[in-house]
Amino acid sequence: MARYLLLYRVDPEAMAAMPEPTPEQAEQMNAAWNAWAQQAGAGLIDFGAPTAAVSDGADRSVGGYTLIEADGADAVETLLTGHPHRAMGGTIDVYELTPVPGM
């Protein structure tokens, strides 16, 4: 099985313009993410976290990451079915992690 890095892309200007979610909306978002994690099951290696750029040259469109394990691109796409980030209009970049010999 291969490991994959999922990078959650967002439009920084759109994110900045979004109001803070209400407690009910935040609860709904958390429930959607937890439901996806349950769906991913053992394929979920690291749930990840939101990101924030800390240098001037950083890509501010990267909003977070997750690490998964899957048997190829089709299996990755299956794991991403119903993903809450996509449901919110975001995009997900998928990168296969290449093992480093001797590590």
N, C-alpha and C positions, 0 to 999 in steps of 0.2 A: 504494500500500500504506500502511496505517496502522500506527502504532506503539502498543504497549500496555505498560503497567506492570503487572506481576504482583506482588501483595503476598501473601507467605506468612503465613497466620494460624496461630497456635498458642495453646494454653491455657497461660498463663504458669505456673500452679500445677502443671499436669501436666508441663511441661518441667522445672521445678525438682525435681520428684520423680523424674525419670528418672535412672537410674544412668549413669555414663560408659560409652560403648560400649567393648567390647573392641577390640583392634586388628583382629580379623577382622570384627567388625560394622562398624567404621569403614570398612574396605576395601570391604565390601559396599555400604554407603551411597554411598561415592564412586563405585563402579562403576555404581550405579543412576543417579546424577545425570549421570555422563558418558555413559551410554547414552541418556538423555533428550536431552542436548545434541546428540548425534550425530543422533538422530531429528529434532530441531528444525532442524538444518542451518543454512541461510542465514537462516532466520527468527529465529535467536538473535542479538540485537544486543549485549547485555551480559549475561553469565552472572549478574552481580549478586553479592550477598554476604549473609551473615547480618547482622542488625541488633541493636542493644542500645539501649534507651531511656537517654537521658542527662539528661532533665529530669523533674520530678515529674509534669507533666501529660501526658507522652508516653504513647501507646497501646502498652502492653507486649505486646499480642497480635501485633504485627507482628514476624515472625521473620526476614524477609529479603525480597529483591526480585530481579526479573529484568526485562529489557527485551526484547521481541520485536517482530517485524514480521509482519503477516499481512493477508490480503485479507478482513477482516471477522470477525464473531463466530463463524461456523461454522468458519472456518480456525483461529481461536484455540483453539476447543474441540478441534479435531483435533490441534493441537500439544500440548495438555495431556493427550491420551490416554496413559495409563500413567505420568503424572508421579509421581516418587518422593515428593513432599510429600503428595500425595493418598493414595498407598499407605501412608504412615505415619499416616494419620488426620487430616492437616491440611487446611485449606481454602485456596483461592486466590481472592483478589479481583482482578478484571480491570478496568483502567481504560484507556480509549482516550486517548492523549495528543493534545491539541488544539494544532495549530500556532498560534504567535503571529505575527500579521501583522507583517511588517517585520523579523523575526528570522531 
